């Protein structure tokens, strides 16, 4: 799992904890169907593969 920047992902998740959903604009949210996940990977890697491409910085 060396290819993942765990500190950066932890920071993204921490910022998201404080997001008020009323402040989120629909156009700032990724279309989930465009995110591809390899089902052959272990579950923790699939979660990381989902978190990496999403645009959390626009939301928070």
HELIX and SHEET records of a PDB file:
HELIX    1   1 UNK A    6  UNK A   17  1                                  12    
HELIX    2   2 UNK A   21  UNK A   23  5                                   3    
HELIX    3   3 UNK A   26  UNK A   28  5                                   3    
HELIX    4   4 UNK A   32  UNK A   34  5                                   3    
HELIX    5   5 UNK A   43  UNK A   53  1                                  11    
HELIX    6   6 UNK A   56  UNK A   59  1                                   4    
END                                                                             
